Amino acid sequence: MNSAIWTGLLIPLAGTALGSAFVFFMKKDMPEILQKALLGFASGVMVAASVWSLLIPGMEMAGGNVWPVVIGLMAGFAFLLLIDYITPHLHPMGEEEGPRSHLSKTAKLALAVTIHNLPEGMAVGIVLAGALQSGAGMSVAGALALSLGIAIQNVPEGAIISMPLRAAGNSRFRSFWIGAASGAVEPVGGLLVVLLASAVTPAMPYLLSFAAGAMLYVVVEELVPDASQGRHSNISTIGFALGFALMMVLDVLLG
């Protein structure tokens, strides 16, 4: 694999690590207004990436046939719904979901981030796989645009994870490493898809929309509710607009 592929796979992990490093420079508790802004920003990036980098290319590859995209989209939602249901996890704002377990809050928070990062890694890998295939109508530049957009989204996500871990009593280094390691599922998942590139091309419209559905599920189920509850919800709305606009510009300029 060439350097562009490795770059595309690793950029999102770098974003998570950068965000997790905020724990070294901030107090135990992240200000609520900043957390709302970051959640909104991450939501905007993910929605824009789902539309411009996944659903629209998927529709084009399906030759205008809407059904492969609809099937993939609903399958993505269903997959994350199942993962959410069977995995005990903790929202960044403190709400617990999934079956009861004896896992610590740290472990549940780490599982929540893994659930979030799984569809993002799949999305990058799928677009990179499409760029490797001649006739797929996708470019490495477009894949890197998606990778960069997800990395930008991962910066606030990393901070949103490491800061609560620190507030829960973990050391700064432990909070950083758990936050950064939670992003490791992205390059691993993306690499597996790239290695199967020759086999996934016929199913690309389904896979692109599957990744979009999974990402949109995370936004609707996890990020938006956390961003809109309590005070400063208007700040999260502004963050959403900025994130959406930034990802849209990246996709147009680099895609």
Wavefront OBJ file of the C-alpha trace (Angstrom):
o trace
v 0.000 0.000 0.000
v 1.245 3.481 -0.799
v 1.841 6.276 1.682
v -1.436 8.026 0.832
v -3.412 4.994 1.993
v -1.518 4.785 5.289
v -1.961 8.527 5.760
v -5.693 8.223 5.219
v -5.915 5.409 7.762
v -3.839 7.094 10.463
v -5.026 10.716 10.275
v -8.242 10.030 12.268
v -6.245 8.326 15.033
v -3.992 11.386 15.230
v -7.085 13.545 15.696
v -8.261 11.397 18.621
v -4.810 11.524 20.235
v -4.641 15.293 19.832
v -8.019 15.751 21.472
v -7.132 13.366 24.285
v -4.035 15.474 24.991
v -6.296 18.316 26.136
v -6.295 16.569 29.515
v -2.735 17.837 30.079
v -3.708 21.478 29.623
v -7.149 21.800 31.190
v -8.650 21.451 34.662
v -10.406 18.303 35.802
v -13.798 19.347 34.449
v -14.339 20.574 30.913
v -16.535 23.713 30.903
v -20.089 22.777 29.942
v -20.293 25.452 27.253
v -17.124 24.103 25.576
v -18.388 20.533 25.749
v -21.654 21.582 24.093
v -19.768 23.387 21.322
v -17.524 20.382 20.680
v -20.425 17.923 20.605
v -22.280 20.135 18.132
v -19.183 20.537 15.966
v -18.575 16.776 15.872
v -22.217 16.209 14.914
v -21.988 18.667 12.032
v -18.830 17.078 10.631
v -20.320 13.576 10.777
v -23.610 14.558 9.119
v -21.845 16.408 6.301
v -19.409 13.526 5.792
v -22.311 11.071 5.664
v -24.053 13.062 2.942
v -21.237 14.328 0.706
v -18.619 11.610 1.150
v -20.846 8.529 1.513
v -24.498 8.795 0.461
v -24.070 10.913 -2.684
v -21.109 8.826 -4.019
v -23.063 5.675 -3.153
v -26.036 6.890 -5.167
v -23.767 7.750 -8.113
v -22.128 4.315 -8.019
v -25.566 2.680 -7.959
v -26.437 4.463 -11.196
v -29.275 6.386 -9.587
v -30.855 3.234 -8.154
v -31.963 4.332 -4.703
v -32.569 0.878 -3.204
v -28.964 -0.249 -2.567
v -28.398 3.038 -0.742
v -31.601 2.704 1.268
v -30.808 -0.898 2.204
v -27.250 -0.044 3.225
v -28.397 3.004 5.197
v -30.973 1.056 7.195
v -28.498 -1.791 7.769
v -26.019 0.716 9.217
v -28.636 2.033 11.622
v -29.641 -1.510 12.596
v -26.042 -2.592 13.175
v -25.277 0.281 15.559
v -28.632 -0.206 17.270
v -27.670 -3.812 17.973
v -24.196 -2.849 19.212
v -25.752 -0.175 21.433
v -28.228 -2.682 22.841
v -25.782 -5.451 23.707
v -22.824 -3.337 24.900
v -22.828 -1.601 28.291
v -21.518 1.923 27.786
v -21.555 5.413 29.234
v -22.363 8.673 27.444
v -19.899 11.561 27.822
v -22.615 13.434 29.760
v -22.866 10.546 32.232
v -25.950 8.572 31.113
v -25.538 4.793 31.117
v -27.002 2.563 28.401
v -26.960 -1.098 27.402
v -27.257 -4.148 29.669
v -26.240 -3.923 33.305
v -22.696 -4.987 34.064
v -19.963 -4.694 36.659
v -17.667 -2.767 34.324
v -16.169 0.432 35.694
v -17.281 3.814 34.400
v -13.901 4.118 32.697
v -14.469 0.873 30.773
v -18.019 1.865 29.833
v -16.866 5.246 28.564
v -14.118 3.580 26.509
v -16.692 1.192 25.011
v -18.883 4.146 24.069
v -16.024 5.740 22.133
v -15.265 2.450 20.397
v -18.890 2.281 19.271
v -18.569 5.823 17.925
v -15.285 5.195 16.141
v -16.235 1.921 14.463
v -18.394 3.426 11.679
v -15.894 6.237 11.156
v -13.041 3.797 10.550
v -15.265 1.768 8.237
v -16.167 4.888 6.278
v -12.542 5.852 5.686
v -11.609 2.293 4.702
v -14.537 1.973 2.303
v -13.744 5.229 0.515
v -10.042 4.342 0.330
v -10.980 0.924 -1.054
v -13.088 2.622 -3.702
v -10.202 4.915 -4.605
v -7.962 1.874 -5.166
v -10.353 0.382 -7.707
v -10.319 1.679 -11.264
v -13.772 2.603 -12.445
v -15.120 3.113 -8.939
v -15.351 6.847 -9.519
v -13.631 7.739 -6.241
v -10.306 9.504 -5.700
v -7.602 9.286 -3.071
v -7.994 13.048 -2.570
v -11.660 12.542 -1.764
v -10.780 9.758 0.665
v -8.216 11.993 2.358
v -10.839 14.746 2.630
v -13.109 12.345 4.509
v -10.203 11.166 6.653
v -9.265 14.755 7.521
v -12.868 15.632 8.302
v -13.201 12.670 10.661
v -9.857 13.570 12.275
v -11.144 17.088 12.945
v -14.286 15.560 14.431
v -12.116 13.248 16.546
v -10.294 16.153 18.216
v -13.296 17.245 20.308
v -14.333 13.616 20.736
v -10.947 12.750 22.225
v -11.227 15.680 24.637
v -14.793 14.771 25.562
v -13.545 11.305 26.549
v -10.255 12.056 28.308
v -11.601 14.926 30.413
v -14.401 12.912 32.097
v -11.921 10.104 32.715
v -9.670 12.588 34.493
v -12.633 13.966 36.463
v -13.478 10.400 37.529
v -10.112 10.158 39.312
v -7.807 8.712 36.658
v -4.340 10.200 36.211
v -3.697 12.538 33.299
v -1.531 9.943 31.523
v -4.092 7.172 32.007
v -6.893 9.416 30.787
v -4.844 10.385 27.738
v -3.866 6.826 26.808
v -7.391 5.476 27.178
v -8.760 8.336 25.095
v -6.087 7.944 22.410
v -6.329 4.137 22.354
v -10.077 4.345 21.810
v -9.320 5.641 18.321
v -7.250 2.569 17.403
v -10.342 0.774 16.106
v -10.515 3.259 13.221
v -7.256 2.429 11.368
v -7.662 -1.276 12.172
v -11.195 -1.396 10.772
v -10.233 0.763 7.812
v -7.222 -1.425 6.993
v -9.339 -4.577 6.946
v -11.688 -2.996 4.422
v -8.788 -1.804 2.245
v -7.246 -5.288 2.241
v -10.566 -6.632 0.978
v -10.813 -3.887 -1.656
v -11.057 -6.208 -4.648
v -13.990 -8.029 -3.084
v -15.979 -5.001 -1.907
v -16.218 -3.033 -5.160
v -19.503 -4.632 -6.351
v -21.054 -3.908 -2.965
v -19.677 -0.372 -2.691
v -23.084 1.437 -2.809
v -24.285 -0.760 0.051
v -21.083 -0.293 2.065
v -20.917 3.482 1.620
v -24.504 3.925 2.747
v -23.996 1.383 5.562
v -21.176 3.528 6.948
v -23.353 6.629 6.556
v -26.216 4.994 8.445
v -23.914 3.943 11.273
v -22.429 7.441 11.545
v -25.839 9.098 11.487
v -27.023 6.722 14.209
v -24.190 7.931 16.448
v -25.164 11.548 15.781
v -28.885 11.068 16.456
v -28.592 8.645 19.370
v -25.510 9.922 21.173
v -24.163 13.320 20.156
v -27.279 15.431 19.551
v -29.090 14.415 22.780
v -25.969 15.118 24.843
v -25.471 18.450 23.087
v -29.069 19.647 23.419
v -29.853 18.817 27.047
v -29.498 21.471 29.745
v -28.060 24.919 29.176
v -26.112 26.310 26.210
v -27.895 24.194 23.598
v -27.690 27.153 21.206
v -23.887 26.902 21.394
v -24.065 23.303 20.215
v -26.260 24.416 17.311
v -23.630 26.959 16.269
v -20.959 24.263 16.600
v -23.032 21.962 14.377
v -23.280 24.642 11.675
v -19.531 25.275 11.751
v -18.679 21.578 11.621
v -21.115 20.911 8.782
v -19.817 23.866 6.746
v -16.171 22.891 7.291
v -16.680 19.288 6.184
v -18.703 20.416 3.165
v -15.902 22.774 2.088
v -13.247 20.073 2.593
v -15.198 17.614 0.467
v -15.707 20.110 -2.366
v -12.133 21.390 -2.374
v -10.332 18.046 -1.917
v -12.890 15.616 -3.330
l 1 2 3 4 5 6 7 8 9 10 11 12 13 14 15 16 17 18 19 20 21 22 23 24 25 26 27 28 29 30 31 32 33 34 35 36 37 38 39 40 41 42 43 44 45 46 47 48 49 50 51 52 53 54 55 56 57 58 59 60 61 62 63 64 65 66 67 68 69 70 71 72 73 74 75 76 77 78 79 80 81 82 83 84 85 86 87 88 89 90 91 92 93 94 95 96 97 98 99 100 101 102 103 104 105 106 107 108 109 110 111 112 113 114 115 116 117 118 119 120 121 122 123 124 125 126 127 128 129 130 131 132 133 134 135 136 137 138 139 140 141 142 143 144 145 146 147 148 149 150 151 152 153 154 155 156 157 158 159 160 161 162 163 164 165 166 167 168 169 170 171 172 173 174 175 176 177 178 179 180 181 182 183 184 185 186 187 188 189 190 191 192 193 194 195 196 197 198 199 200 201 202 203 204 205 206 207 208 209 210 211 212 213 214 215 216 217 218 219 220 221 222 223 224 225 226 227 228 229 230 231 232 233 234 235 236 237 238 239 240 241 242 243 244 245 246 247 248 249 250 251 252 253 254 255
